[in-house]
Amino acid sequence: MEAVTRTEGDGLAGPGRGSEQALYHLPEKPLVVIEPHKSWVALNLRDLWLYRETFYFLVWRDIKVRYKQTVFGVAWAIIQPLFLMLAFAFFFGQLVRVSSDGAPYPIWVYVGILPWTFFSNALANSGNSLIGNSNLITKVYFPRLIIPSAAIAAGLLDFAIAFALLLGFIPFYGLGLSRSVLMLPPLVLLVTFLALAVGIWTSALNARYRDVRHALPFVIQLWMFATPIIYPLSIVPPEYRWVIALNPLTGIVEGFRSALFGWPFNWGALAFSAAITLFLFVFFIYVFRRMESSFADVI
C-alpha cells in the first residue's frame, strides 16, 4: 500500500430561506489516500520530514520511558559498557592475555564496546518497536518508518554518555588525542546508519514473524564474537580474516580505535563498511515499505 497526499476540491452547499440562498465554500482538506501497489514502491522519504514532529515526540518518549522508575536512571548508560569492560579486561586481558596491539587492554576493549553496545541495543529496541507501538499503528496514520528510527535515535543519548566516560579514561592511561579524532563523527554516523538499516529490517520481520523476537538476542550474541571487540584482527589467521572482514562492523570498530589511538586507518575496510551500509540501508528501507501495508493487519 502506498500513501498519497491529495486535496479535496471546493464543495458548494446552498441552504435557502425563501428566495435567498447562501453560498458556502468548503475549504480544501489534505487527505492521505492509501493505494495498493503491484510492483515498485516509492521510498517516500519526504514523508519523514513532513512528520518530523512525530519523530521528535517518539524519541523523547523512548528516552523518558527507558529511565522511568529506575534507581540508577541514566547511569545505566555507563554501567553496561563499564562492567563489560571490567569483565573482558579480567578474563581476556589478565587471564588469557589477549593482545591489544600495544594499547592498554581495558581502554582498548572499551573503545570496541562503545559502538557495539550502541548497535546491539539499537537492534534490540528497534526490532520490538513496531510490536510495542501496535496501538499507534492500528489507529493513526504516519510513516511507520519513524517508529524503529526513533528507537535507534534515542540510543544516541546512551552512546554520548558512555563516550564521556571514555574521555575520562584517556588521561588516566596517559594517552593523548591526535587529529584522527576528527574521524569520529563520520564513524558515529556510519554505525548509526548500519543500525538503522538492520533495525528497520528486523522490526518489519518481527511484525510478521514473531520468531524474530526470540532469535534476535541469539543473533546479536553471535554477531559480537564475529566482530573484533575482545580480540584484535591481527590474531585471526590470514586465511580466515576475509570472513571477519565481511562483517561491516569490523571496519567501524577498527576505525574507532584508529581514531582514538592515532593508528593508521584501514581505508579499504572502512570503504567496504560504508558501501555495505549504504546498500543495506536503501535495500532494507525498500523491503520495509513493501511490507508496511500489512502491519496494521498482522500486528
VEXBA-778144 format. One line per 3 residues: number of its first residue (from 1); their letters; for each residue x, y, z of N, C-alpha, C. Coordinates in Angstrom, 1 decimal. Layout:
// VEXBA-778144
NUM> a> X/Y/Z/X/Y/Z/X/Y/Z  ...;
This chain:
// VEXBA-778144
1> mea> 0.8/-1.2/0.0/0.0/0.0/0.0/0.9/1.2/0.0  0.5/2.2/-0.7/1.3/3.5/-0.8/0.4/4.6/-0.4  1.0/5.5/0.5/0.3/6.7/0.9/0.5/7.8/0.0;
4> vtr> -0.6/8.5/-0.5/-0.5/9.6/-1.4/-1.3/10.7/-0.8  -0.7/11.9/-0.8/-1.4/13.1/-0.2/-2.1/13.8/-1.3  -3.4/14.0/-1.1/-4.2/14.7/-2.1/-5.0/15.7/-1.5;
7> teg> -5.8/16.5/-2.3/-6.7/17.5/-1.7/-8.1/17.4/-2.3  -9.1/17.8/-1.4/-10.5/17.8/-1.9/-10.7/19.1/-2.7  -11.6/19.0/-3.6/-12.0/20.2/-4.3/-13.0/21.0/-3.5;
10> dgl> -13.3/22.2/-4.0/-14.3/23.0/-3.3/-15.7/22.4/-3.5  -16.4/22.4/-2.4/-17.8/21.9/-2.4/-18.7/23.1/-2.3  -19.9/23.0/-2.8/-20.9/24.0/-2.7/-22.1/23.5/-1.9;
13> agp> -22.7/24.3/-1.0/-23.9/24.0/-0.3/-24.8/25.2/-0.4  -26.1/25.0/-0.6/-26.9/26.2/-0.8/-28.2/26.1/0.0  -28.2/26.1/1.3/-29.4/26.2/2.1/-30.1/27.5/1.8;
16> grg> -31.4/27.4/1.5/-32.2/28.5/1.1/-33.2/28.9/2.2  -33.6/30.2/2.2/-34.6/30.7/3.1/-35.5/31.6/2.2  -36.6/31.1/1.7/-37.4/31.8/0.7/-36.7/31.8/-0.6;
19> seq> -36.5/33.1/-1.1/-35.8/33.2/-2.4/-34.3/33.4/-2.2  -33.9/33.5/-0.9/-32.4/33.7/-0.7/-31.7/32.4/-0.6  -30.5/32.4/-1.1/-29.6/31.2/-1.0/-28.3/31.7/-0.5;
22> aly> -27.7/30.9/0.4/-26.3/31.2/0.9/-25.4/30.3/0.2  -24.3/30.8/-0.2/-23.3/30.0/-0.9/-22.1/29.8/0.0  -21.8/28.5/0.3/-20.7/28.2/1.2/-19.6/27.5/0.4;
25> hlp> -18.4/27.9/0.7/-17.2/27.3/0.1/-16.5/26.4/1.1  -16.5/25.2/0.9/-15.8/24.3/1.8/-14.3/24.4/1.6  -13.5/24.6/2.6/-12.0/24.7/2.4/-11.4/23.4/2.0;
28> ekp> -10.3/23.5/1.3/-9.6/22.3/0.8/-9.0/21.6/2.1  -9.1/20.3/2.1/-8.6/19.5/3.2/-7.6/18.5/2.6  -6.4/18.4/3.3/-5.5/17.4/2.8/-5.9/16.0/3.2;
31> lvv> -5.8/15.1/2.3/-6.2/13.7/2.5/-5.0/12.8/2.3  -4.9/11.7/3.1/-3.9/10.7/2.9/-4.7/9.5/2.3  -4.4/9.1/1.1/-5.1/8.0/0.4/-4.1/6.8/0.4;
34> iep> -4.6/5.7/0.9/-3.8/4.5/0.9/-4.2/3.7/-0.4  -3.2/3.6/-1.3/-3.5/2.9/-2.5/-2.7/1.6/-2.6  -3.2/0.6/-3.3/-2.5/-0.6/-3.4/-1.4/-0.5/-4.5;
37> hks> -0.3/-1.3/-4.3/0.7/-1.2/-5.3/1.0/-2.7/-5.8  1.5/-2.8/-7.0/1.7/-4.1/-7.5/3.2/-4.5/-7.6  4.0/-3.5/-8.0/5.5/-3.9/-8.1/6.3/-2.9/-7.4;
40> wva> 6.8/-1.8/-8.1/7.7/-0.9/-7.4/7.0/0.0/-6.4  7.7/0.2/-5.3/7.2/1.0/-4.2/8.1/2.2/-4.0  7.6/3.4/-4.0/8.4/4.6/-3.8/8.8/4.7/-2.4;
43> lnl> 10.0/5.1/-2.1/10.5/5.2/-0.7/9.8/6.3/0.1  9.5/7.4/-0.6/8.8/8.5/0.0/9.5/8.9/1.3  10.8/9.1/1.2/11.5/9.6/2.4/11.1/11.1/2.8;
46> rdl> 10.5/11.8/1.8/10.0/13.1/2.1/8.9/13.1/3.2  8.2/12.0/3.4/7.2/11.9/4.4/7.8/12.0/5.8  9.1/11.5/5.9/9.7/11.6/7.2/9.9/13.0/7.7;
49> wly> 10.2/13.9/6.7/10.3/15.3/7.1/9.0/15.9/7.4  8.0/15.6/6.7/6.6/16.1/7.0/6.1/15.7/8.4  6.5/14.5/8.8/6.1/14.0/10.1/7.3/14.1/11.1;
52> ret> 8.1/15.1/11.0/9.3/15.1/11.9/8.9/15.4/13.3  7.8/16.1/13.6/7.4/16.3/14.9/7.0/15.0/15.6  6.4/14.1/14.9/6.1/12.8/15.4/7.3/12.1/15.8;
55> fyf> 8.4/12.2/14.9/9.6/11.6/15.2/10.2/12.1/16.5  10.2/13.5/16.7/10.8/14.1/17.9/10.0/13.6/19.1  8.7/13.5/19.0/7.9/13.1/20.1/8.3/11.6/20.5;
58> lvw> 8.4/10.7/19.6/8.7/9.3/19.9/10.1/9.2/20.4  11.0/9.9/19.9/12.4/9.9/20.5/12.4/10.3/22.0  11.7/11.4/22.3/11.7/11.9/23.6/10.9/11.0/24.5;
61> rdi> 9.8/10.4/24.0/9.1/9.4/24.8/9.9/8.2/25.1  10.7/7.7/24.1/11.5/6.5/24.4/12.6/6.8/25.4  13.2/8.0/25.4/14.2/8.3/26.4/13.6/8.4/27.8;
64> kvr> 12.4/9.0/27.9/11.8/9.1/29.2/11.4/7.8/29.8  10.8/6.9/28.9/10.3/5.6/29.3/11.5/4.7/29.7  12.6/4.9/29.1/13.8/4.0/29.4/14.2/4.1/30.8;
67> ykq> 14.2/5.3/31.3/14.8/5.6/32.7/13.7/5.9/33.7  12.4/5.7/33.3/11.3/6.0/34.3/11.3/4.9/35.3  11.2/5.3/36.6/11.1/4.4/37.7/12.3/3.5/37.9;
70> tvf> 13.5/4.0/37.5/14.7/3.3/37.7/15.5/3.9/38.9  16.2/3.1/39.6/17.0/3.6/40.7/18.2/4.4/40.2  18.9/3.9/39.2/20.2/4.5/38.8/19.9/5.5/37.6;
73> gva> 18.8/5.4/37.0/18.5/6.4/35.9/19.5/6.3/34.8  20.0/7.5/34.3/20.9/7.5/33.1/22.2/6.8/33.4  22.5/6.5/34.7/23.7/5.8/35.0/23.8/4.4/34.3;
76> wai> 22.6/3.9/33.9/22.6/2.6/33.2/23.4/2.7/31.9  23.4/3.9/31.3/24.1/4.1/30.1/25.6/3.9/30.2  26.1/4.0/31.5/27.5/3.8/31.8/27.8/2.4/32.4;
79> iqp> 26.8/1.9/33.1/27.0/0.7/33.8/27.2/-0.5/32.9  26.4/-0.5/31.8/26.6/-1.7/30.9/27.9/-1.7/30.2  28.4/-0.7/29.5/29.7/-0.8/28.9/30.9/-0.9/29.9;
82> lfl> 30.7/-0.2/31.1/31.8/-0.3/32.1/32.0/-1.7/32.7  30.9/-2.3/33.0/31.0/-3.7/33.6/31.4/-4.7/32.5  31.0/-4.5/31.3/31.5/-5.3/30.2/33.1/-5.2/30.1;
85> mla> 33.5/-3.9/30.2/35.0/-3.7/30.1/35.7/-4.4/31.2  35.2/-4.3/32.4/35.8/-4.9/33.6/35.9/-6.4/33.4  34.8/-7.0/33.0/34.8/-8.4/32.8/35.7/-8.9/31.7;
88> faf> 35.7/-8.2/30.6/36.6/-8.6/29.5/38.1/-8.4/29.9  38.3/-7.3/30.6/39.7/-6.9/31.0/40.3/-8.0/31.9  39.4/-8.5/32.8/39.9/-9.6/33.7/40.1/-10.9/33.0;
91> ffg> 39.1/-11.4/32.3/39.1/-12.7/31.7/40.1/-12.8/30.5  39.9/-11.8/29.6/40.7/-11.9/28.4/42.0/-11.1/28.5  42.0/-10.0/29.3/43.2/-9.2/29.4/44.2/-9.8/30.4;
94> qlv> 43.7/-10.2/31.5/44.6/-10.7/32.6/44.8/-12.3/32.5  43.7/-13.0/32.4/43.9/-14.5/32.4/44.3/-15.0/31.1  43.7/-14.7/30.0/44.0/-15.2/28.7/45.2/-14.5/28.0;
97> rvs> 45.4/-13.2/28.4/46.4/-12.4/27.9/46.2/-12.1/26.4  45.0/-11.7/26.0/44.8/-11.4/24.6/45.5/-10.2/24.2  46.1/-10.1/23.0/46.8/-9.0/22.5/45.9/-7.8/22.3;
100> sdg> 46.4/-6.6/22.6/45.6/-5.4/22.3/46.4/-4.4/21.4  47.3/-4.9/20.6/48.1/-4.2/19.6/48.9/-3.0/20.3  49.3/-3.3/21.5/50.2/-2.3/22.2/49.4/-1.3/23.1;
103> apy> 48.1/-1.2/23.0/47.4/-0.3/23.8/47.0/-1.0/25.1  46.7/-0.2/26.2/46.2/-0.8/27.4/44.9/-1.6/27.1  44.8/-2.8/27.5/43.6/-3.7/27.2/42.3/-3.1/27.6;
106> piw> 42.2/-2.6/28.9/40.9/-2.1/29.3/40.3/-1.0/28.4  41.1/0.0/28.1/40.6/1.1/27.3/40.5/0.6/25.8  41.3/-0.3/25.4/41.3/-0.8/24.0/39.9/-1.5/23.8;
109> vyv> 39.6/-2.4/24.8/38.3/-3.1/24.7/37.1/-2.2/24.9  37.3/-1.1/25.7/36.1/-0.2/25.9/35.8/0.5/24.6  36.8/0.9/23.9/36.6/1.6/22.6/35.8/0.7/21.6;
112> gil> 36.1/-0.6/21.7/35.3/-1.5/20.9/33.9/-1.8/21.4  33.7/-1.7/22.7/32.4/-1.9/23.3/31.5/-0.8/23.0  32.0/0.4/22.9/31.2/1.6/22.7/30.3/1.5/21.4;
115> pwt> 30.8/1.3/20.2/29.9/1.2/19.1/29.1/-0.1/19.1  29.7/-1.2/19.7/28.9/-2.4/19.7/27.7/-2.3/20.6  27.9/-1.7/21.8/26.8/-1.6/22.7/25.6/-0.8/22.1;
118> ffs> 26.0/0.3/21.4/25.0/1.1/20.8/24.3/0.3/19.7  25.1/-0.4/18.9/24.5/-1.2/17.8/23.6/-2.3/18.3  24.0/-3.0/19.3/23.2/-4.2/19.8/22.0/-3.7/20.5;
121> nal> 22.1/-2.6/21.3/20.9/-2.1/21.9/19.9/-1.5/20.9  20.5/-0.9/19.8/19.6/-0.3/18.8/18.8/-1.5/18.1  19.5/-2.6/17.8/18.8/-3.7/17.2/17.7/-4.3/18.1;
124> ans> 18.0/-4.4/19.4/17.0/-4.9/20.3/15.8/-4.0/20.5  16.0/-2.7/20.6/14.9/-1.8/20.7/14.1/-1.6/19.5  14.8/-1.5/18.3/14.1/-1.2/17.1/13.4/-2.5/16.6;
127> gns> 14.0/-3.7/16.9/13.3/-4.9/16.5/12.0/-5.2/17.1  11.8/-4.7/18.3/10.5/-4.8/19.0/9.6/-3.5/19.0  10.1/-2.5/18.2/9.4/-1.2/18.3/8.0/-1.2/17.7;
130> lig> 7.9/-1.9/16.5/6.5/-2.0/15.9/5.5/-2.7/16.8  6.0/-3.8/17.4/5.1/-4.6/18.3/4.7/-3.7/19.5  5.6/-3.0/20.0/5.3/-2.2/21.2/4.5/-0.9/20.9;
133> nsn> 4.3/-0.6/19.6/3.5/0.6/19.3/2.3/0.2/18.4  1.8/-1.0/18.6/0.7/-1.5/17.8/-0.5/-0.6/17.9  -0.7/0.0/19.1/-1.9/0.9/19.3/-1.8/2.1/18.4;
136> lit> -0.6/2.6/18.1/-0.5/3.7/17.2/-0.7/3.3/15.7  -0.1/2.2/15.4/-0.1/1.7/14.0/-1.5/1.4/13.6  -2.4/0.9/14.4/-3.7/0.5/14.0/-4.7/1.6/14.1;
139> kvy> -4.3/2.8/14.6/-5.3/3.9/14.8/-4.9/5.1/14.1  -3.7/5.4/13.9/-3.2/6.7/13.4/-2.3/6.5/12.2  -2.5/7.3/11.1/-1.5/7.2/10.0/-0.3/8.1/10.2;
142> fpr> 0.8/7.6/10.0/2.1/8.3/9.9/3.1/7.3/9.3  4.2/7.8/8.7/5.1/6.8/8.2/5.6/5.9/9.2  5.4/4.6/9.0/5.8/3.6/10.0/7.3/3.5/10.2;
145> lii> 8.0/4.0/9.2/9.5/4.0/9.3/10.0/4.9/10.5  9.1/5.8/11.0/9.5/6.6/12.1/9.7/5.9/13.4  8.9/4.8/13.6/9.0/4.1/14.8/10.3/3.4/15.1;
148> psa> 10.8/2.6/14.2/12.2/2.0/14.5/13.3/3.0/14.5  13.1/4.1/13.6/14.1/5.1/13.6/14.2/5.9/14.9  13.1/6.2/15.5/13.1/6.9/16.8/13.7/6.0/17.9;
151> aia> 13.4/4.7/17.8/14.0/3.8/18.9/15.5/3.8/18.8  16.1/3.9/17.6/17.5/3.9/17.4/18.1/5.3/17.7  17.4/6.4/17.3/17.9/7.7/17.7/18.0/8.0/19.2;
154> agl> 17.0/7.4/19.9/17.0/7.6/21.4/18.3/6.9/22.0  18.8/5.9/21.4/20.0/5.3/21.9/21.3/6.1/21.8  21.2/7.1/20.9/22.4/8.0/20.8/22.7/8.7/22.1;
157> ldf> 21.7/9.0/22.9/22.0/9.6/24.2/22.9/8.7/25.1  22.5/7.4/25.1/23.3/6.5/25.9/24.8/6.4/25.4  24.9/6.5/24.0/26.2/6.4/23.4/27.0/7.7/23.8;
160> aia> 26.4/8.8/23.8/27.1/10.1/24.2/27.6/10.0/25.7  26.7/9.5/26.6/27.1/9.4/28.0/28.2/8.4/28.2  28.2/7.3/27.5/29.2/6.3/27.6/30.5/6.8/27.0;
163> fal> 30.4/7.6/26.0/31.6/8.2/25.4/32.3/9.2/26.3  31.5/10.0/27.1/32.0/10.9/28.0/32.9/10.2/29.1  32.5/9.0/29.4/33.3/8.2/30.4/34.6/7.8/29.7;
166> llg> 34.6/7.6/28.4/35.9/7.2/27.7/36.8/8.4/27.8  36.3/9.6/27.7/37.2/10.8/27.8/37.9/10.9/29.1  37.3/10.3/30.1/38.0/10.3/31.4/39.0/9.2/31.5;
169> fip> 38.9/8.1/30.8/39.9/7.1/30.8/41.2/7.5/30.0  41.0/8.4/29.0/42.2/8.7/28.2/43.3/9.3/29.0  43.1/10.4/29.8/44.2/10.9/30.6/44.6/10.0/31.7;
172> fyg> 43.7/9.1/32.2/44.1/8.2/33.2/45.1/7.2/32.8  45.0/6.8/31.5/46.0/5.9/31.0/47.2/6.6/30.3  47.2/7.9/30.4/48.3/8.7/29.8/48.3/8.7/28.3;
175> lgl> 47.2/8.7/27.7/47.1/8.7/26.3/46.7/10.1/25.8  47.0/10.4/24.6/46.7/11.7/24.0/45.8/11.6/22.8  45.2/12.6/22.4/44.4/12.6/21.2/45.1/13.3/20.0;
178> srs> 44.9/12.8/18.8/45.5/13.4/17.7/44.4/13.9/16.7  44.8/14.4/15.6/43.8/14.9/14.6/42.9/13.8/14.1  43.3/12.6/14.3/42.5/11.5/13.8/41.1/11.4/14.5;
181> vlm> 41.0/12.1/15.6/39.6/12.1/16.3/38.6/12.8/15.4  39.0/13.5/14.4/38.0/14.2/13.5/37.3/13.2/12.7  37.7/11.9/12.7/37.0/10.9/12.0/35.9/10.3/12.8;
184> lpp> 35.8/10.7/14.1/34.8/10.1/15.0/33.4/10.4/14.5  33.0/11.7/14.2/31.7/11.9/13.7/31.2/11.1/12.5  32.1/11.0/11.5/31.7/10.1/10.4/31.5/8.7/10.8;
187> lvl> 32.3/8.2/11.7/32.2/6.8/12.2/30.9/6.6/13.0  30.6/7.6/13.8/29.3/7.5/14.6/28.1/7.5/13.6  28.2/8.3/12.6/27.1/8.4/11.6/27.0/7.1/10.8;
190> lvt> 28.2/6.4/10.6/28.2/5.2/9.8/27.6/4.1/10.6  27.9/4.0/11.9/27.3/2.9/12.8/25.9/3.2/13.0  25.5/4.4/13.0/24.0/4.7/13.2/23.2/4.3/12.0;
193> fla> 23.8/4.5/10.8/23.1/4.1/9.6/23.0/2.6/9.4  24.1/1.9/9.9/24.1/0.5/9.9/23.0/0.0/10.8  22.9/0.5/12.0/21.9/0.2/13.0/20.5/0.4/12.4;
196> lav> 20.3/1.6/11.8/19.0/1.9/11.1/18.7/0.8/10.1  19.6/0.5/9.3/19.4/-0.5/8.2/18.9/-1.8/8.7  19.7/-2.4/9.6/19.4/-3.7/10.2/18.1/-3.6/11.1;
199> giw> 18.0/-2.5/11.9/16.9/-2.4/12.8/15.6/-2.2/12.1  15.6/-1.5/11.0/14.4/-1.4/10.2/13.9/-2.7/9.6  14.9/-3.5/9.2/14.6/-4.8/8.6/14.0/-5.7/9.6;
202> tsa> 14.7/-5.8/10.8/14.3/-6.8/11.8/12.9/-6.3/12.4  12.6/-5.1/12.5/11.3/-4.6/13.0/10.2/-5.1/12.1  10.4/-5.0/10.8/9.4/-5.4/9.8/9.2/-6.9/9.9;
205> lna> 10.3/-7.7/10.0/10.2/-9.1/10.1/9.5/-9.5/11.4  9.8/-8.8/12.5/9.2/-9.2/13.8/7.7/-8.9/13.8  7.3/-7.9/13.0/5.9/-7.7/12.9/5.1/-8.8/12.3;
208> ryr> 5.8/-9.5/11.4/5.1/-10.6/10.6/5.4/-11.9/11.2  6.7/-12.1/11.6/7.1/-13.4/12.1/7.6/-13.2/13.6  6.9/-13.6/14.6/7.3/-13.4/15.9/8.5/-14.2/16.4;
211> dvr> 8.9/-15.2/15.6/10.1/-15.9/15.9/11.3/-15.0/16.0  11.3/-13.9/15.3/12.4/-12.9/15.2/12.7/-12.4/16.6  11.7/-12.2/17.4/11.9/-11.7/18.8/12.7/-12.7/19.6;
214> hal> 12.6/-14.0/19.4/13.3/-15.0/20.2/14.7/-15.2/19.5  14.8/-15.1/18.2/16.1/-15.3/17.6/17.1/-14.1/17.7  16.5/-12.9/17.8/17.4/-11.7/17.8/18.4/-11.7/18.8;
217> pfv> 18.1/-12.0/20.1/19.2/-12.0/21.1/20.3/-12.9/20.8  19.9/-14.1/20.3/21.0/-15.1/19.9/21.8/-14.6/18.8  21.2/-14.0/17.8/22.0/-13.5/16.6/22.9/-12.4/17.1;
220> iql> 22.5/-11.5/18.0/23.3/-10.4/18.5/24.5/-11.0/19.2  24.3/-12.1/20.0/25.5/-12.6/20.7/26.5/-13.2/19.7  26.0/-13.9/18.7/26.9/-14.5/17.7/27.6/-13.4/16.9;
223> wmf> 26.9/-12.3/16.6/27.5/-11.1/15.9/28.6/-10.5/16.7  28.5/-10.5/18.0/29.6/-9.9/18.8/30.9/-10.7/18.7  30.8/-12.0/18.7/32.0/-12.8/18.5/32.6/-12.7/17.1;
226> atp> 31.7/-12.4/16.1/32.2/-12.2/14.8/32.8/-10.8/14.5  32.8/-10.0/15.6/33.4/-8.6/15.5/34.6/-8.5/16.4  35.7/-7.9/15.9/36.9/-7.9/16.7/36.8/-6.8/17.9;
229> iiy> 36.0/-7.2/18.9/35.8/-6.4/20.1/36.7/-6.8/21.2  36.7/-8.1/21.5/37.5/-8.6/22.6/38.9/-9.2/22.1  39.1/-9.2/20.8/40.3/-9.7/20.2/40.7/-8.8/19.1;
232> pls> 41.9/-8.6/18.8/42.3/-7.8/17.6/42.3/-8.7/16.3  42.1/-8.0/15.2/42.0/-8.7/13.9/43.4/-9.3/13.6  44.4/-8.8/14.2/45.8/-9.4/13.9/46.0/-10.8/14.3;
235> ivp> 45.2/-11.3/15.3/45.4/-12.6/15.8/44.6/-13.7/15.0  43.7/-13.2/14.1/42.9/-14.1/13.3/43.8/-14.6/12.2  43.9/-15.9/12.0/44.7/-16.5/10.9/44.4/-15.8/9.5;
238> pey> 45.4/-15.6/8.7/45.2/-14.8/7.5/44.1/-15.5/6.6  44.0/-16.8/6.6/43.1/-17.4/5.7/41.6/-17.3/6.1  41.4/-16.8/7.4/40.0/-16.6/7.9/39.7/-15.1/8.0;
241> rwv> 40.7/-14.2/7.8/40.4/-12.8/8.0/39.4/-12.2/7.1  39.3/-12.8/5.9/38.3/-12.3/5.0/36.9/-12.5/5.4  36.7/-13.6/6.3/35.3/-13.8/6.8/35.0/-12.7/7.8;
244> ial> 35.9/-12.4/8.7/35.7/-11.3/9.7/35.5/-10.0/9.0  36.2/-9.8/7.9/36.2/-8.5/7.1/34.8/-8.3/6.4  34.1/-9.4/6.2/32.8/-9.3/5.6/31.8/-8.6/6.5;
247> npl> 32.1/-8.7/7.8/31.2/-8.0/8.8/31.4/-6.5/8.7  30.4/-5.7/8.4/30.6/-4.3/8.3/31.0/-3.6/9.6  30.7/-4.2/10.7/31.1/-3.6/12.0/32.6/-3.8/12.2;
250> tgi> 33.3/-4.7/11.5/34.7/-4.8/11.6/35.5/-3.5/11.3  35.2/-3.0/10.1/35.8/-1.7/9.7/35.5/-0.6/10.6  34.2/-0.6/11.2/33.8/0.5/12.0/34.5/0.5/13.4;
253> veg> 34.6/-0.7/14.0/35.3/-0.9/15.3/36.7/-0.5/15.1  37.4/-1.1/14.1/38.8/-0.8/13.9/39.0/0.7/13.6  38.0/1.4/13.0/38.1/2.8/12.7/38.0/3.6/14.0;
256> frs> 37.2/3.2/14.9/37.1/3.9/16.2/38.4/3.8/17.0  39.1/2.6/16.9/40.3/2.5/17.6/41.4/3.3/16.9  41.4/3.3/15.6/42.4/4.2/14.9/42.2/5.6/15.2;
259> alf> 41.0/6.1/15.3/40.7/7.5/15.5/41.1/7.9/16.9  40.9/7.1/17.9/41.2/7.4/19.3/42.7/7.2/19.7  43.3/6.2/19.1/44.7/5.9/19.4/45.7/6.5/18.5;
262> gwp> 45.2/7.1/17.4/46.1/7.7/16.4/46.8/6.7/15.5  46.2/5.5/15.4/46.8/4.5/14.5/46.4/4.7/13.0  47.1/4.2/12.1/46.8/4.3/10.7/45.4/3.7/10.4;
265> fnw> 44.6/4.3/9.6/43.3/3.8/9.2/43.4/2.7/8.1  42.6/1.7/8.3/42.4/0.8/7.2/41.3/1.3/6.3  41.7/2.1/5.3/40.7/2.8/4.5/39.9/1.8/3.6;
268> gal> 40.5/0.7/3.3/39.8/-0.3/2.5/38.7/-0.9/3.3  38.9/-1.3/4.5/37.9/-1.8/5.4/36.8/-0.8/5.6  37.2/0.5/5.8/36.2/1.5/6.1/35.3/1.7/4.8;
271> afs> 35.9/1.7/3.7/35.2/1.9/2.4/34.2/0.7/2.2  34.7/-0.5/2.5/33.8/-1.6/2.4/32.6/-1.5/3.3  32.9/-1.1/4.6/31.8/-1.0/5.6/30.8/0.1/5.1;
274> aai> 31.3/1.2/4.6/30.4/2.3/4.1/29.6/1.8/3.0  30.2/1.1/2.0/29.4/0.6/0.8/28.3/-0.4/1.3  28.7/-1.3/2.1/27.7/-2.3/2.6/26.6/-1.6/3.4;
277> tlf> 26.9/-0.7/4.2/25.9/0.0/5.0/25.0/0.8/4.1  25.5/1.5/3.1/24.6/2.2/2.2/23.7/1.3/1.4  24.2/0.2/0.9/23.4/-0.8/0.2/22.3/-1.3/1.1;
280> lfv> 22.7/-1.8/2.3/21.7/-2.3/3.2/20.6/-1.3/3.6  21.1/-0.1/3.8/20.1/1.0/4.2/19.1/1.2/3.2  19.4/1.3/1.9/18.5/1.6/0.8/17.6/0.3/0.6;
283> ffi> 18.3/-0.9/0.6/17.5/-2.1/0.3/16.5/-2.4/1.4  16.9/-2.3/2.7/16.0/-2.6/3.8/14.9/-1.6/3.9  15.1/-0.4/3.6/14.0/0.6/3.6/13.0/0.2/2.5;
286> yvf> 13.5/-0.2/1.4/12.6/-0.7/0.3/11.8/-1.9/0.8  12.5/-2.9/1.4/11.8/-4.1/2.0/10.7/-3.6/3.0  11.1/-2.7/3.9/10.2/-2.2/4.9/8.9/-1.6/4.2;
289> rrm> 9.1/-0.8/3.2/8.0/-0.2/2.5/7.1/-1.2/1.8  7.7/-2.3/1.3/6.9/-3.4/0.7/6.1/-4.1/1.7  6.6/-4.2/3.0/5.8/-5.0/4.0/4.9/-4.1/4.8;
292> ess> 5.1/-2.8/4.7/4.4/-1.8/5.5/2.8/-1.9/5.4  2.3/-2.3/4.3/0.9/-2.3/4.1/0.2/-3.3/4.9  0.9/-4.3/5.4/0.2/-5.4/6.2/0.4/-5.3/7.7;
295> fad> 1.2/-4.2/8.1/1.5/-4.1/9.6/0.2/-4.0/10.4  -0.7/-3.2/10.0/-2.0/-3.0/10.8/-2.8/-4.3/10.9  -2.6/-5.2/9.9/-3.4/-6.4/9.9/-2.8/-7.5/10.7;
298> vi> -1.5/-7.6/10.8/-0.8/-8.7/11.4/-0.2/-8.3/12.8  -0.2/-7.1/13.1/0.5/-6.7/14.4/-0.4/-6.9/15.6;
